[in-house]
Amino acid sequence: MPLLEVKNLKTYFYTYRGVVKAVDDVSFELEKGEVLGLVGESGCGKSTTAYSIIKLVPPPGKIVDGHILLSNGDGTIDIVKLKDSEVRRKIRWKRISMIFQGAMNALNPVYTVGRQIIEAIVEHSDMSKEEALERAKELLELVGLEPDMVKRYPHELSGGQKQRVFIAMALALNPDIVICDEPTTALDVVVQAQIINLLKRLQHELKMSMIFITHDLSVISAIADKVAVMYAGKIVERGSLKEVFSEPYHPYTQGLLKSVPKIKNPEKIIWIPGLPPDLINPPKGCRFHPRCSRAMDICREKEPPIVSIGKNRYVACWLYKEG
């Protein structure tokens, strides 16, 4: 039984211009101790998928269909069916925590680092403030910071230090799953590498599961066990990291990999023409067909189902059939 199973998830935003189908029939699984890389262009629905899992979709967004099944040892809990108060009390931060996009700018500037970590611990556990303070110091040491950092304010920290503080907050209650929403985007290359290495070490030491969201394929290759590729609100391909990177099936995945410069084996960089579609009025059929060089007539008329083409290997493309 997987630790987390997302089945046919649909999250839409009801705007004055129309309904934005940000996440449209998305399914994937996450096993215990596994890292899933969720990759795709900006605006494809990666972050909305993450917010849906912890039921923090901002208005006018709404989960309209699907299931988010979390294993609890004796069975499964469907997070979609839980009330917001139950998610706050039972799931969020205790079972599933999140490192938000731009997390280093999400710290409250008027509170010390220690107070912000303590607040999260006290709110979601039975610890006293004194116990929570000791826990906060332990967490800061765990992410490579000095314990007396609890007395500092966010403006006294560098970008990398702020990101480490937020990672510490995400680990405060020993969650089963940590969702990392582009945690290295705003950092320079050297600090990016430090944060990636830190997350890899913590994931290995704590045996936790992770969903790592990014548009940077090099980051995914450094940390993920398996990959799900998103395009225009849908997952178009998923499988193990080695299989997807060595033998991509979907034309979109192939285009993403061909657009990455290679040092050891220089090839001509080929980019994907055009732009992602408007999710209020997505194209009929396959949503990628206006940008696909291999599009057929059926691609313009019918939406491809996601089919199994091997063990734990799936693709949504009319070029392939089941098996």
ZADO-1210 file (C-alpha; in nm, 4 decimals, padded with zeros to 6 digits):
<atoms>
<atom x="00.0000" y="00.0000" z="00.0000" code="MET" pos="1"/>
<atom x="00.1521" y="00.3379" z="-00.1008" code="PRO" pos="2"/>
<atom x="00.1969" y="00.6034" z="00.1668" code="LEU" pos="3"/>
<atom x="00.0147" y="00.8594" z="-00.0480" code="LEU" pos="4"/>
<atom x="-00.2106" y="00.7978" z="-00.3474" code="GLU" pos="5"/>
<atom x="-00.3561" y="01.0832" z="-00.5507" code="VAL" pos="6"/>
<atom x="-00.6400" y="00.9586" z="-00.7713" code="LYS" pos="7"/>
<atom x="-00.8100" y="01.1597" z="-01.0484" code="ASN" pos="8"/>
<atom x="-00.7559" y="01.4900" z="-00.8653" code="LEU" pos="9"/>
<atom x="-00.9275" y="01.7955" z="-01.0142" code="LYS" pos="10"/>
<atom x="-00.8687" y="02.1439" z="-00.8733" code="THR" pos="11"/>
<atom x="-01.0290" y="02.4362" z="-01.0552" code="TYR" pos="12"/>
<atom x="-01.0204" y="02.8127" z="-01.0065" code="PHE" pos="13"/>
<atom x="-01.3522" y="02.9881" z="-01.0639" code="TYR" pos="14"/>
<atom x="-01.2593" y="03.3316" z="-01.2018" code="THR" pos="15"/>
<atom x="-01.4657" y="03.6046" z="-01.3679" code="TYR" pos="16"/>
<atom x="-01.3117" y="03.5035" z="-01.7030" code="ARG" pos="17"/>
<atom x="-01.4080" y="03.1397" z="-01.6630" code="GLY" pos="18"/>
<atom x="-01.3010" y="02.8159" z="-01.4958" code="VAL" pos="19"/>
<atom x="-00.9242" y="02.7576" z="-01.4862" code="VAL" pos="20"/>
<atom x="-00.8600" y="02.3830" z="-01.4879" code="LYS" pos="21"/>
<atom x="-00.5296" y="02.4080" z="-01.3033" code="ALA" pos="22"/>
<atom x="-00.5167" y="02.0397" z="-01.2011" code="VAL" pos="23"/>
<atom x="-00.7262" y="01.8157" z="-01.4238" code="ASP" pos="24"/>
<atom x="-00.7496" y="01.4417" z="-01.3536" code="ASP" pos="25"/>
<atom x="-00.4048" y="01.3954" z="-01.1952" code="VAL" pos="26"/>
<atom x="-00.3000" y="01.0615" z="-01.0432" code="SER" pos="27"/>
<atom x="00.0248" y="00.9382" z="-00.8871" code="PHE" pos="28"/>
<atom x="00.1583" y="00.7381" z="-00.5925" code="GLU" pos="29"/>
<atom x="00.4287" y="00.7979" z="-00.3323" code="LEU" pos="30"/>
<atom x="00.5881" y="00.5149" z="-00.1377" code="GLU" pos="31"/>
<atom x="00.7435" y="00.5432" z="00.2084" code="LYS" pos="32"/>
<atom x="01.1004" y="00.6785" z="00.1935" code="GLY" pos="33"/>
<atom x="01.0653" y="00.7742" z="-00.1740" code="GLU" pos="34"/>
<atom x="01.1283" y="01.1053" z="-00.3516" code="VAL" pos="35"/>
<atom x="00.8907" y="01.1970" z="-00.6341" code="LEU" pos="36"/>
<atom x="01.0007" y="01.4752" z="-00.8676" code="GLY" pos="37"/>
<atom x="00.7119" y="01.6763" z="-01.0114" code="LEU" pos="38"/>
<atom x="00.8441" y="01.8674" z="-01.3122" code="VAL" pos="39"/>
<atom x="00.7045" y="02.0937" z="-01.5835" code="GLY" pos="40"/>
<atom x="00.6876" y="02.4498" z="-01.7122" code="GLU" pos="41"/>
<atom x="00.5600" y="02.7385" z="-01.5018" code="SER" pos="42"/>
<atom x="00.1809" y="02.7427" z="-01.4813" code="GLY" pos="43"/>
<atom x="00.1336" y="02.3715" z="-01.5458" code="CYS" pos="44"/>
<atom x="-00.0292" y="02.3012" z="-01.2058" code="GLY" pos="45"/>
<atom x="00.2599" y="02.1705" z="-00.9941" code="LYS" pos="46"/>
<atom x="00.2120" y="02.4064" z="-00.6994" code="SER" pos="47"/>
<atom x="-00.1676" y="02.3762" z="-00.7134" code="THR" pos="48"/>
<atom x="-00.1276" y="01.9984" z="-00.6848" code="THR" pos="49"/>
<atom x="00.0847" y="02.0502" z="-00.3726" code="ALA" pos="50"/>
<atom x="-00.1635" y="02.2938" z="-00.2170" code="TYR" pos="51"/>
<atom x="-00.4436" y="02.0490" z="-00.2914" code="SER" pos="52"/>
<atom x="-00.2676" y="01.7693" z="-00.1023" code="ILE" pos="53"/>
<atom x="-00.2633" y="01.9752" z="00.2185" code="ILE" pos="54"/>
<atom x="-00.5984" y="02.1451" z="00.1394" code="LYS" pos="55"/>
<atom x="-00.4553" y="02.4956" z="00.1235" code="LEU" pos="56"/>
<atom x="-00.5859" y="02.5905" z="-00.2220" code="VAL" pos="57"/>
<atom x="-00.6364" y="02.9690" z="-00.2163" code="PRO" pos="58"/>
<atom x="-00.9745" y="03.1073" z="-00.3237" code="PRO" pos="59"/>
<atom x="-01.1306" y="03.1082" z="-00.5786" code="PRO" pos="60"/>
<atom x="-00.9728" y="02.7632" z="-00.6130" code="GLY" pos="61"/>
<atom x="-01.1585" y="02.4480" z="-00.5148" code="LYS" pos="62"/>
<atom x="-01.1001" y="02.0724" z="-00.5213" code="ILE" pos="63"/>
<atom x="-01.3930" y="01.9555" z="-00.7334" code="VAL" pos="64"/>
<atom x="-01.3202" y="01.5833" z="-00.7669" code="ASP" pos="65"/>
<atom x="-01.0784" y="01.3038" z="-00.6893" code="GLY" pos="66"/>
<atom x="-00.9194" y="01.1419" z="-00.3857" code="HIS" pos="67"/>
<atom x="-00.6042" y="01.2043" z="-00.1830" code="ILE" pos="68"/>
<atom x="-00.5490" y="00.8843" z="00.0131" code="LEU" pos="69"/>
<atom x="-00.2996" y="00.8884" z="00.3006" code="LEU" pos="70"/>
<atom x="-00.2032" y="00.5612" z="00.4660" code="SER" pos="71"/>
<atom x="-00.2389" y="00.5597" z="00.8453" code="ASN" pos="72"/>
<atom x="-00.1188" y="00.2072" z="00.9208" code="GLY" pos="73"/>
<atom x="-00.4619" y="00.0460" z="00.9608" code="ASP" pos="74"/>
<atom x="-00.6051" y="00.1798" z="00.6379" code="GLY" pos="75"/>
<atom x="-00.6306" y="00.5058" z="00.4491" code="THR" pos="76"/>
<atom x="-00.7675" y="00.8550" z="00.5100" code="ILE" pos="77"/>
<atom x="-00.9169" y="01.0522" z="00.2220" code="ASP" pos="78"/>
<atom x="-00.7902" y="01.4058" z="00.2843" code="ILE" pos="79"/>
<atom x="-01.0420" y="01.5494" z="00.0367" code="VAL" pos="80"/>
<atom x="-01.3304" y="01.4363" z="00.2573" code="LYS" pos="81"/>
<atom x="-01.1870" y="01.5763" z="00.5812" code="LEU" pos="82"/>
<atom x="-01.3087" y="01.9046" z="00.7257" code="LYS" pos="83"/>
<atom x="-01.0577" y="02.1906" z="00.7358" code="ASP" pos="84"/>
<atom x="-01.0404" y="02.1664" z="01.1165" code="SER" pos="85"/>
<atom x="-00.9535" y="01.7949" z="01.0922" code="GLU" pos="86"/>
<atom x="-00.6825" y="01.8622" z="00.8317" code="VAL" pos="87"/>
<atom x="-00.5271" y="02.1261" z="01.0606" code="ARG" pos="88"/>
<atom x="-00.5393" y="01.8967" z="01.3616" code="ARG" pos="89"/>
<atom x="-00.4492" y="01.5579" z="01.2079" code="LYS" pos="90"/>
<atom x="-00.2698" y="01.6091" z="00.8771" code="ILE" pos="91"/>
<atom x="-00.1068" y="01.9435" z="00.8148" code="ARG" pos="92"/>
<atom x="00.2447" y="01.9658" z="00.9646" code="TRP" pos="93"/>
<atom x="00.1963" y="01.6394" z="01.1601" code="LYS" pos="94"/>
<atom x="00.1687" y="01.3989" z="00.8643" code="ARG" pos="95"/>
<atom x="00.2406" y="01.6285" z="00.5677" code="ILE" pos="96"/>
<atom x="00.4406" y="01.9520" z="00.5791" code="SER" pos="97"/>
<atom x="00.5440" y="02.1897" z="00.3035" code="MET" pos="98"/>
<atom x="00.8382" y="02.4129" z="00.2170" code="ILE" pos="99"/>
<atom x="00.6688" y="02.6880" z="00.0208" code="PHE" pos="100"/>
<atom x="00.7867" y="02.8523" z="-00.2992" code="GLN" pos="101"/>
<atom x="00.9836" y="03.1641" z="-00.2007" code="GLY" pos="102"/>
<atom x="00.9941" y="03.0293" z="00.1554" code="ALA" pos="103"/>
<atom x="01.2888" y="03.2451" z="00.2529" code="MET" pos="104"/>
<atom x="01.0653" y="03.5521" z="00.2137" code="ASN" pos="105"/>
<atom x="00.7731" y="03.3957" z="00.4021" code="ALA" pos="106"/>
<atom x="00.9235" y="03.4402" z="00.7505" code="LEU" pos="107"/>
<atom x="00.7593" y="03.7082" z="00.9641" code="ASN" pos="108"/>
<atom x="01.0126" y="03.9964" z="00.9868" code="PRO" pos="109"/>
<atom x="00.9015" y="04.1123" z="01.3333" code="VAL" pos="110"/>
<atom x="00.9377" y="03.7751" z="01.5097" code="TYR" pos="111"/>
<atom x="01.2571" y="03.5895" z="01.5928" code="THR" pos="112"/>
<atom x="01.3342" y="03.2644" z="01.4167" code="VAL" pos="113"/>
<atom x="01.2849" y="03.0750" z="01.7416" code="GLY" pos="114"/>
<atom x="00.9396" y="03.2198" z="01.8037" code="ARG" pos="115"/>
<atom x="00.8219" y="03.1203" z="01.4560" code="GLN" pos="116"/>
<atom x="00.9431" y="02.7614" z="01.4900" code="ILE" pos="117"/>
<atom x="00.8022" y="02.7344" z="01.8444" code="ILE" pos="118"/>
<atom x="00.4641" y="02.8656" z="01.7289" code="GLU" pos="119"/>
<atom x="00.4320" y="02.5864" z="01.4718" code="ALA" pos="120"/>
<atom x="00.5300" y="02.3199" z="01.7266" code="ILE" pos="121"/>
<atom x="00.3001" y="02.4413" z="02.0072" code="VAL" pos="122"/>
<atom x="00.0040" y="02.4872" z="01.7714" code="GLU" pos="123"/>
<atom x="00.0189" y="02.1301" z="01.6416" code="HIS" pos="124"/>
<atom x="00.1428" y="01.9334" z="01.9445" code="SER" pos="125"/>
<atom x="00.1161" y="01.9057" z="02.3224" code="ASP" pos="126"/>
<atom x="00.4655" y="02.0451" z="02.3885" code="MET" pos="127"/>
<atom x="00.5149" y="02.3346" z="02.6275" code="SER" pos="128"/>
<atom x="00.6984" y="02.6467" z="02.5069" code="LYS" pos="129"/>
<atom x="01.0105" y="02.5395" z="02.6942" code="GLU" pos="130"/>
<atom x="01.0088" y="02.1962" z="02.5287" code="GLU" pos="131"/>
<atom x="00.9357" y="02.3541" z="02.1919" code="ALA" pos="132"/>
<atom x="01.2347" y="02.5890" z="02.2352" code="LEU" pos="133"/>
<atom x="01.4680" y="02.2925" z="02.2903" code="GLU" pos="134"/>
<atom x="01.3144" y="02.1195" z="01.9898" code="ARG" pos="135"/>
<atom x="01.3700" y="02.4352" z="01.7812" code="ALA" pos="136"/>
<atom x="01.7399" y="02.4367" z="01.8754" code="LYS" pos="137"/>
<atom x="01.7706" y="02.0685" z="01.7810" code="GLU" pos="138"/>
<atom x="01.6074" y="02.1372" z="01.4441" code="LEU" pos="139"/>
<atom x="01.8433" y="02.4263" z="01.3685" code="LEU" pos="140"/>
<atom x="02.1416" y="02.2016" z="01.4425" code="GLU" pos="141"/>
<atom x="01.9894" y="01.9343" z="01.2194" code="LEU" pos="142"/>
<atom x="01.9865" y="02.1719" z="00.9208" code="VAL" pos="143"/>
<atom x="02.3395" y="02.2985" z="00.9872" code="GLY" pos="144"/>
<atom x="02.2709" y="02.6186" z="01.1830" code="LEU" pos="145"/>
<atom x="02.3828" y="02.7294" z="01.5292" code="GLU" pos="146"/>
<atom x="02.1252" y="02.6752" z="01.8097" code="PRO" pos="147"/>
<atom x="02.1481" y="03.0423" z="01.9180" code="ASP" pos="148"/>
<atom x="01.9995" y="03.1298" z="01.5787" code="MET" pos="149"/>
<atom x="01.6651" y="03.1133" z="01.7622" code="VAL" pos="150"/>
<atom x="01.7325" y="03.4666" z="01.8905" code="LYS" pos="151"/>
<atom x="01.7857" y="03.6188" z="01.5466" code="ARG" pos="152"/>
<atom x="01.5389" y="03.7986" z="01.3222" code="TYR" pos="153"/>
<atom x="01.4949" y="03.7021" z="00.9534" code="PRO" pos="154"/>
<atom x="01.6688" y="04.0196" z="00.8289" code="HIS" pos="155"/>
<atom x="01.9864" y="03.9057" z="01.0049" code="GLU" pos="156"/>
<atom x="02.0045" y="03.5864" z="00.7973" code="LEU" pos="157"/>
<atom x="02.1284" y="03.5157" z="00.4457" code="SER" pos="158"/>
<atom x="01.9017" y="03.3618" z="00.1829" code="GLY" pos="159"/>
<atom x="02.0445" y="03.0153" z="00.2392" code="GLY" pos="160"/>
<atom x="02.0043" y="03.0459" z="00.6170" code="GLN" pos="161"/>
<atom x="01.6404" y="03.1512" z="00.5799" code="LYS" pos="162"/>
<atom x="01.5752" y="02.8511" z="00.3594" code="GLN" pos="163"/>
<atom x="01.7363" y="02.6210" z="00.6176" code="ARG" pos="164"/>
<atom x="01.5141" y="02.7739" z="00.8877" code="VAL" pos="165"/>
<atom x="01.2057" y="02.6944" z="00.6827" code="PHE" pos="166"/>
<atom x="01.3276" y="02.3397" z="00.6265" code="ILE" pos="167"/>
<atom x="01.3665" y="02.3112" z="01.0048" code="ALA" pos="168"/>
<atom x="01.0070" y="02.4302" z="01.0497" code="MET" pos="169"/>
<atom x="00.8842" y="02.1711" z="00.7995" code="ALA" pos="170"/>
<atom x="01.0568" y="01.8944" z="00.9985" code="LEU" pos="171"/>
<atom x="00.9362" y="02.0176" z="01.3376" code="ALA" pos="172"/>
<atom x="00.6800" y="01.7417" z="01.3995" code="LEU" pos="173"/>
<atom x="00.8549" y="01.4576" z="01.2148" code="ASN" pos="174"/>
<atom x="00.6073" y="01.4419" z="00.9238" code="PRO" pos="175"/>
<atom x="00.5819" y="01.1366" z="00.6989" code="ASP" pos="176"/>
<atom x="00.5845" y="01.3528" z="00.3841" code="ILE" pos="177"/>
<atom x="00.7555" y="01.6830" z="00.3062" code="VAL" pos="178"/>
<atom x="00.6473" y="01.8738" z="-00.0048" code="ILE" pos="179"/>
<atom x="00.9235" y="02.0981" z="-00.1409" code="CYS" pos="180"/>
<atom x="00.7820" y="02.3596" z="-00.3779" code="ASP" pos="181"/>
<atom x="01.0822" y="02.4902" z="-00.5744" code="GLU" pos="182"/>
<atom x="01.2917" y="02.5424" z="-00.2572" code="PRO" pos="183"/>
<atom x="01.6064" y="02.6455" z="-00.4489" code="THR" pos="184"/>
<atom x="01.4625" y="02.8797" z="-00.7152" code="THR" pos="185"/>
<atom x="01.5659" y="03.2131" z="-00.5603" code="ALA" pos="186"/>
<atom x="01.9112" y="03.0971" z="-00.4502" code="LEU" pos="187"/>
<atom x="02.2473" y="03.1190" z="-00.6255" code="ASP" pos="188"/>
<atom x="02.4023" y="02.8028" z="-00.7692" code="VAL" pos="189"/>
<atom x="02.6380" y="02.7350" z="-00.4768" code="VAL" pos="190"/>
<atom x="02.3636" y="02.7704" z="-00.2137" code="VAL" pos="191"/>
<atom x="02.1277" y="02.5651" z="-00.4338" code="GLN" pos="192"/>
<atom x="02.3755" y="02.2771" z="-00.4221" code="ALA" pos="193"/>
<atom x="02.4054" y="02.3097" z="-00.0422" code="GLN" pos="194"/>
<atom x="02.0271" y="02.2997" z="00.0048" code="ILE" pos="195"/>
<atom x="01.9882" y="02.0010" z="-00.2301" code="ILE" pos="196"/>
<atom x="02.2622" y="01.8117" z="-00.0442" code="ASN" pos="197"/>
<atom x="02.0985" y="01.9009" z="00.2879" code="LEU" pos="198"/>
<atom x="01.7592" y="01.7716" z="00.1722" code="LEU" pos="199"/>
<atom x="01.9174" y="01.4517" z="00.0387" code="LYS" pos="200"/>
<atom x="02.0951" y="01.3938" z="00.3722" code="ARG" pos="201"/>
<atom x="01.7823" y="01.4615" z="00.5782" code="LEU" pos="202"/>
<atom x="01.5664" y="01.2414" z="00.3553" code="GLN" pos="203"/>
<atom x="01.8170" y="00.9565" z="00.3938" code="HIS" pos="204"/>
<atom x="01.8647" y="00.9998" z="00.7690" code="GLU" pos="205"/>
<atom x="01.4969" y="01.0502" z="00.8582" code="LEU" pos="206"/>
<atom x="01.3599" y="00.7995" z="00.6014" code="LYS" pos="207"/>
<atom x="01.0936" y="01.0506" z="00.5028" code="MET" pos="208"/>
<atom x="00.9046" y="01.0706" z="00.1755" code="SER" pos="209"/>
<atom x="00.9273" y="01.3835" z="-00.0397" code="MET" pos="210"/>
<atom x="00.7482" y="01.5445" z="-00.3305" code="ILE" pos="211"/>
<atom x="00.9997" y="01.7747" z="-00.4947" code="PHE" pos="212"/>
<atom x="00.8503" y="02.0341" z="-00.7302" code="ILE" pos="213"/>
<atom x="01.0692" y="02.2180" z="-00.9786" code="THR" pos="214"/>
<atom x="01.1104" y="02.3135" z="-01.3440" code="HIS" pos="215"/>
<atom x="01.4841" y="02.2428" z="-01.3232" code="ASP" pos="216"/>
<atom x="01.5598" y="01.8945" z="-01.4581" code="LEU" pos="217"/>
<atom x="01.9144" y="01.8983" z="-01.3190" code="SER" pos="218"/>
<atom x="01.7745" y="01.9363" z="-00.9664" code="VAL" pos="219"/>
<atom x="01.5310" y="01.6495" z="-01.0229" code="ILE" pos="220"/>
<atom x="01.8141" y="01.4259" z="-01.1464" code="SER" pos="221"/>
<atom x="02.0089" y="01.4912" z="-00.8245" code="ALA" pos="222"/>
<atom x="01.7388" y="01.4032" z="-00.5729" code="ILE" pos="223"/>
<atom x="01.4389" y="01.2116" z="-00.7151" code="ALA" pos="224"/>
<atom x="01.3703" y="00.8366" z="-00.7301" code="ASP" pos="225"/>
<atom x="01.0866" y="00.8715" z="-00.9774" code="LYS" pos="226"/>
<atom x="00.9443" y="01.1490" z="-01.1937" code="VAL" pos="227"/>
<atom x="00.6006" y="01.2768" z="-01.2944" code="ALA" pos="228"/>
<atom x="00.5975" y="01.5230" z="-01.5859" code="VAL" pos="229"/>
<atom x="00.3114" y="01.7764" z="-01.5865" code="MET" pos="230"/>
<atom x="00.1799" y="01.9768" z="-01.8780" code="TYR" pos="231"/>
<atom x="-00.1234" y="02.2089" z="-01.8793" code="ALA" pos="232"/>
<atom x="-00.2784" y="02.0616" z="-01.5652" code="GLY" pos="233"/>
<atom x="-00.2191" y="01.6973" z="-01.6522" code="LYS" pos="234"/>
<atom x="00.0512" y="01.4378" z="-01.5907" code="ILE" pos="235"/>
<atom x="00.1733" y="01.3240" z="-01.9326" code="VAL" pos="236"/>
<atom x="00.4427" y="01.0784" z="-01.8235" code="GLU" pos="237"/>
<atom x="00.5652" y="00.9127" z="-01.5067" code="ARG" pos="238"/>
<atom x="00.8130" y="00.6454" z="-01.4142" code="GLY" pos="239"/>
<atom x="01.1477" y="00.5910" z="-01.2465" code="SER" pos="240"/>
<atom x="01.4075" y="00.8675" z="-01.2811" code="LEU" pos="241"/>
<atom x="01.6444" y="00.6440" z="-01.4769" code="LYS" pos="242"/>
<atom x="01.3786" y="00.5303" z="-01.7236" code="GLU" pos="243"/>
<atom x="01.2247" y="00.8711" z="-01.7875" code="VAL" pos="244"/>
<atom x="01.5601" y="01.0455" z="-01.8323" code="PHE" pos="245"/>
<atom x="01.7249" y="00.7714" z="-02.0406" code="SER" pos="246"/>
<atom x="01.4245" y="00.6825" z="-02.2563" code="GLU" pos="247"/>
<atom x="01.1530" y="00.9527" z="-02.2481" code="PRO" pos="248"/>
<atom x="00.8368" y="00.8554" z="-02.4353" code="TYR" pos="249"/>
<atom x="00.6139" y="01.1629" z="-02.4429" code="HIS" pos="250"/>
<atom x="00.7171" y="01.4315" z="-02.6990" code="PRO" pos="251"/>
<atom x="00.6927" y="01.6949" z="-02.4244" code="TYR" pos="252"/>
<atom x="00.9340" y="01.5048" z="-02.1977" code="THR" pos="253"/>
<atom x="01.1665" y="01.4556" z="-02.4937" code="GLN" pos="254"/>
<atom x="01.1547" y="01.8303" z="-02.5656" code="GLY" pos="255"/>
<atom x="01.2321" y="01.9199" z="-02.2038" code="LEU" pos="256"/>
<atom x="01.5378" y="01.6949" z="-02.1979" code="LEU" pos="257"/>
<atom x="01.6646" y="01.8167" z="-02.5366" code="LYS" pos="258"/>
<atom x="01.6481" y="02.1769" z="-02.4146" code="SER" pos="259"/>
<atom x="01.8995" y="02.1073" z="-02.1339" code="VAL" pos="260"/>
<atom x="02.2661" y="02.1843" z="-02.2214" code="PRO" pos="261"/>
<atom x="02.4988" y="01.8835" z="-02.1853" code="LYS" pos="262"/>
<atom x="02.8631" y="01.9279" z="-02.0863" code="ILE" pos="263"/>
<atom x="03.0030" y="01.5796" z="-02.1504" code="LYS" pos="264"/>
<atom x="02.8173" y="01.5167" z="-02.4748" code="ASN" pos="265"/>
<atom x="02.7456" y="01.8541" z="-02.6394" code="PRO" pos="266"/>
<atom x="02.4439" y="01.8508" z="-02.8679" code="GLU" pos="267"/>
<atom x="02.2468" y="02.1187" z="-03.0390" code="LYS" pos="268"/>
<atom x="01.9898" y="02.2601" z="-02.7962" code="ILE" pos="269"/>
<atom x="01.6357" y="02.2152" z="-02.9271" code="ILE" pos="270"/>
<atom x="01.3609" y="02.4141" z="-02.7598" code="TRP" pos="271"/>
<atom x="00.9869" y="02.3519" z="-02.7561" code="ILE" pos="272"/>
<atom x="00.8133" y="02.6099" z="-02.9788" code="PRO" pos="273"/>
<atom x="00.5112" y="02.8080" z="-02.8625" code="GLY" pos="274"/>
<atom x="00.3650" y="02.8603" z="-02.5161" code="LEU" pos="275"/>
<atom x="00.1533" y="02.6526" z="-02.2769" code="PRO" pos="276"/>
<atom x="-00.2216" y="02.6832" z="-02.3452" code="PRO" pos="277"/>
<atom x="-00.4782" y="02.8976" z="-02.1663" code="ASP" pos="278"/>
<atom x="-00.6279" y="02.6621" z="-01.9078" code="LEU" pos="279"/>
<atom x="-00.9641" y="02.8400" z="-01.9294" code="ILE" pos="280"/>
<atom x="-00.9950" y="02.7301" z="-02.2933" code="ASN" pos="281"/>
<atom x="-00.7466" y="02.4448" z="-02.3415" code="PRO" pos="282"/>
<atom x="-00.7143" y="02.3014" z="-02.6925" code="PRO" pos="283"/>
<atom x="-00.9359" y="02.0113" z="-02.7924" code="LYS" pos="284"/>
<atom x="-00.7763" y="01.6687" z="-02.7763" code="GLY" pos="285"/>
<atom x="-00.4213" y="01.6449" z="-02.6463" code="CYS" pos="286"/>
<atom x="-00.3264" y="01.9746" z="-02.4834" code="ARG" pos="287"/>
<atom x="00.0258" y="01.9508" z="-02.6192" code="PHE" pos="288"/>
<atom x="-00.0674" y="01.8959" z="-02.9847" code="HIS" pos="289"/>
<atom x="-00.0328" y="02.2662" z="-03.0955" code="PRO" pos="290"/>
<atom x="00.3380" y="02.2473" z="-02.9979" code="ARG" pos="291"/>
<atom x="00.4057" y="01.8852" z="-03.0944" code="CYS" pos="292"/>
<atom x="00.5983" y="01.7987" z="-03.4111" code="SER" pos="293"/>
<atom x="00.4534" y="01.4454" z="-03.4076" code="ARG" pos="294"/>
<atom x="00.0855" y="01.5411" z="-03.3709" code="ALA" pos="295"/>
<atom x="-00.1671" y="01.3286" z="-03.5622" code="MET" pos="296"/>
<atom x="-00.5322" y="01.3862" z="-03.6481" code="ASP" pos="297"/>
<atom x="-00.6499" y="01.1916" z="-03.3434" code="ILE" pos="298"/>
<atom x="-00.4363" y="01.4177" z="-03.1198" code="CYS" pos="299"/>
<atom x="-00.6446" y="01.7167" z="-03.2323" code="ARG" pos="300"/>
<atom x="-00.9750" y="01.5439" z="-03.1623" code="GLU" pos="301"/>
<atom x="-00.9453" y="01.3111" z="-02.8618" code="LYS" pos="302"/>
<atom x="-00.7680" y="01.3442" z="-02.5307" code="GLU" pos="303"/>
<atom x="-00.5200" y="01.0576" z="-02.4839" code="PRO" pos="304"/>
<atom x="-00.5702" y="00.8291" z="-02.1834" code="PRO" pos="305"/>
<atom x="-00.2742" y="00.7584" z="-01.9616" code="ILE" pos="306"/>
<atom x="-00.1644" y="00.4023" z="-02.0386" code="VAL" pos="307"/>
<atom x="00.0794" y="00.1573" z="-01.8813" code="SER" pos="308"/>
<atom x="00.3736" y="00.0745" z="-02.1066" code="ILE" pos="309"/>
<atom x="00.5778" y="-00.1197" z="-01.8546" code="GLY" pos="310"/>
<atom x="00.6200" y="-00.1797" z="-01.4846" code="LYS" pos="311"/>
<atom x="00.5308" y="00.1478" z="-01.3065" code="ASN" pos="312"/>
<atom x="00.5734" y="00.3317" z="-01.6384" code="ARG" pos="313"/>
<atom x="00.2902" y="00.5457" z="-01.7751" code="TYR" pos="314"/>
<atom x="00.2402" y="00.7883" z="-02.0633" code="VAL" pos="315"/>
<atom x="-00.0531" y="00.9858" z="-02.2040" code="ALA" pos="316"/>
<atom x="00.0110" y="00.9955" z="-02.5780" code="CYS" pos="317"/>
<atom x="-00.1610" y="00.8490" z="-02.8859" code="TRP" pos="318"/>
<atom x="00.1778" y="00.7261" z="-03.0121" code="LEU" pos="319"/>
<atom x="00.1618" y="00.4421" z="-02.7590" code="TYR" pos="320"/>
<atom x="-00.0814" y="00.1674" z="-02.6655" code="LYS" pos="321"/>
<atom x="-00.1336" y="-00.0228" z="-02.3425" code="GLU" pos="322"/>
<atom x="00.1536" y="-00.2642" z="-02.2790" code="GLY" pos="323"/>
</atoms>
